[in-house]
């Protein structure tokens, strides 16, 4: 149990403000950092074109994640600390030995959208240029590789043609498979502002779930899971019948034939014909339509076809290449795009050069000064780990990612890592589910320490700048990779002195024999000086050498020039393939919560972020819950492929029948039950290799806990105390959510003994309150721990407990502590984190008949800070206004007049 050490700021921050980029989602918001007496202040960068000063709740709380808790400080080999030279020698010699004995395809790198572009570049160069294998893949495979594959098919290159300004210049905004309000909040707020300015802008949400993104929707198509291809194919056919398509485009006839087949299946997708008609007319009749799509489209066994169908609709109807319209893939991670630029997906060679670009192979070999260039694509993420499990790959280096949690089929990943002779992990955290299987652990620098570039969803390259001293012996990823490369025998080609050196080479490579043949070209920066790199302003590509630089709003395909040989787009025929579903099972959809990020290694440190949803919650349709005997707030057991987990239940009329949703943020490191990848089947799109995280099938049953409990302690526990145990970081300590087969009294006794053993001499305050039992532990007047047990979770003061350690000197709070009014305590849970407005205030406004979001905001003040919670008011209305259901629906699904 380590005490937190405050991160130490570096000279740059001491001398003034530092501009950098948020490390979470693909919006790529600019941040400005300044030093305060107590730490680091994080503000939105008003000059950054991605966010113009705005930040969501995650970005706003970045300053609270900068402690050095759970950080790696030194390299280790088989659990023993080593010097850097020794660890690097070991990794290099083991990789060389494995290659010598088993061939170059017996090794692999599995990298991450959290890496900076410079890190990505040298990792890709080492594997594909010098080891000579294609076996480098990235966790971005899991979130946007279907978009990459479809871009290549239709456009001829992986190009996102739009800018954020196109969204606000459009008349119709379609959100397909994207809960933008939670997953890309700053862009959603930009849409809100535009909608307030121009109420005529129509917003369509296509999603099986009624998410927070419905707040702004004029039209919601609650499509059945897997229905998106049928929908967009049908839209293509609708436009074909109205004579709205360019019938001269290559592939258009076959695509329309496939679309007609799909249209016959339209009644199966579960959307009322009138709503479909409204959507088709809106899309067809407007010149300015932006379709934003994300994981709901990409993470499917036919994800590439689904994206391709969206691109077809835009390209064939001419809704592309002009300001305010086009298909917009919104990326999940901060630098998934940087990985795509350098070619770090296993089926791309380098810098938007494909393995099939035979005329470029020799120039690339000469550029990199190598004669061992990889000649064929490597294995994609799921295949790669399957090959590790089979023993085909014997050494893997995992960089800045946690595949034990993020890949499908947790158990298969565990078996793969256990079977692998050499697992090297470079990461900035000291513990996560993957590190348990590492032979070699290399401490990498985290956000704030490292320095380089990232590219956001709109192709904008920004700097991440260092403002903290590296913790312990942590090193930059690019440095670690280059040091291993040098020791493997490639010193000459990996002798970079700085990220700027690498960036110059990356820029130069993008211009290699390019002359407009590849859209990705930033060769203008191939001779950028160190000072210019340091002063870098956010800029969108392309930026070819010899042309004047444009900072903002570049529009691709305005000249109708695509990147196939004939310069035309290729309209793909996308035939729907029905997936047989077992009607006895539920479709499991996985995704993100509003305030968390990936496996919580950073966002889980900020108590203000853990409060929104402290437990992994499975959302189940109310009628399904009633049929299965599952109660709201109770627990359910979900099982698939021989694995099972237990999750807290939220029954909701907003969840489609026969489908459930669970978040991705819990792992074995912070829960013993919540790791949803246990249930995700390793089914993937055959073209992109992207796993179908939205469409696993699971069995669900009631899990009969006899007691629920909360244990509040100062420090993180390593012990498993109950069958169900979830850790939440709270201000000053941790809260454990527990459920057990024991009675509440027995659970109280068990926890009481545990606390007594742990703290030794301590004062105990017992107070049985009928609804629940509790004990509080004081040491010299200081509140040290608390135990709360009850039959059901609703009888525990769950919402309030995050303030447990904040009330030490607060007499009012202490009196509140001794109150038995659980309901009142629960209502104190914070709803608006920025302005500290309680959920009870919002509910009171709803109960008093305020069913209008604007009025509730005015009355309570909620949403006046970062705005992340505004959309959640709509969800609260829907959940709490049973007697006003119709009104709530009006707010959510107001039909288009
Ligand atoms: Fe960070 Fe994304 Fe929030 Fe912007 S929208 S502050 S990039 S998490």
Boltz pocket constraint, residues with backbone or C-beta under 6 A from the ligand:
constraints:
  - pocket:
      binder: B
      contacts: [[A, 22], [A, 23], [A, 24], [A, 25], [A, 26], [A, 27], [A, 28], [A, 29], [A, 51], [A, 54], [A, 55], [A, 56], [A, 57], [A, 58], [A, 59], [A, 60], [A, 183], [A, 184], [A, 185], [A, 186], [A, 187]]
      max_distance: 6.0
